[in-house]
């Protein structure tokens, strides 16, 4: 089962999807530009029985909050 969580990091709400046992090896699923963790929605259930999966949304993408241009350097 995939859970949906948000963590506050440096004043930004960062959304991530998590599945699988934390006792299993962890795979960090990083999306490309301009997508979000939603792109992994079909692969997460297929891998969750053997791996602990974490798929965050980068700041300003998906369900993560958008920083102002003055607060965050994208490059």
C-alpha positions, 0 to 999 in steps of 0.5 A: 500500500502506498502512503502519501506524506508531507514533511516540512523542510526549510519552510517548504512542504515536501510531498512524497509517496512511500511504500514497502517495509522500511526493513527492505532495501530502499529505492529513491525514485526521483522524477524528471523535469517537468513531472512529479512522483505521480509518474511512479504510481504504477511501478510502486505497487509492483516493487513494494513487496521487495523494496522500501520505496520513496518518491518525493516531489521536488519543490515546486512540482507535484504536491510540494509547495512552490518557493519564491524565486528569491527563496530557492535556486533551481540551478 
